[in-house]
Amino acid sequence: MEDIPALTVAEVHARLGQPDFHVFDNNGAGRWKRSHVPGAKNLSPYDFDRHDMPENVEATLVFYCAGPG
């Protein structure tokens, strides 16, 4: 498996709204409604399919969550 690059918060912030840059919040819907990165789409890591992803397979995808607990 190839290494998955990490982005800093500043790098994500600088790229928000750019074409082919997509941010996915993997928290529960309630947490997403209370607070999320501007423009982030709520995406359950347990219940999604190909149609939830952008068509461009070269797009940059950012996934984040609050972590366990």
N, C-alpha and C positions, 0 to 999 in steps of 0.2 A: 504494500500500500504506500502510495506517495505521501510525503509529509504535507500536512494541511497547514498553510501559513496562518499566523495570528496577526490581527490588526490591533493597534492601540485604540483607546477611546478617541484620541485626537484624530487618528487616521479615519475612523468611521465617521466622526463628526464632519470632517472636511469633505467626505464623499457623499454625504446624504443628499438625495435628490438628483444625483448624477445618473445618466442612462446606464442601464445594465448593472446597477448596484442595488441589491435587495437585502433588506434587513428583516429577519424573522424572530419574533419573540416566542420562545417555547414555554413560557409560563402559562398557568391556567388562565382562562378567560377573565375571571374576576380580578386577578392581579394585573393583567394586561389593561383592563378598563380603568383601573386606578392609576396606573403609571406605565409608560412605555416610551421607547425611543421614538421621536417624531417620524412618522411614516412607516414604522414597523408593522408588519402584518402578524397577527396572532396565529400560530401554527402549532397544533398539538403534535408532539413527537410520536404519539401513539396512534394517531388517526389522520393520515394525510395521503394524498396520491399525487401522481405526476402532474395533474392539472393545477395543483397548488404551487407549483414551481414555475419560474419564468421559462418561456420557450427557448431563449438563447442559452445553449449549454455552455457558452463561454462567459456568461455573466458571473459577477462576483456575488456570492451568497454569504451573508453573515447570520449566524444563529447565536442567540444568547438566552440565558435563563438566570434565575436567582440562585440556582444550585439547590442541593438537597436541603430539606428542612424548611 
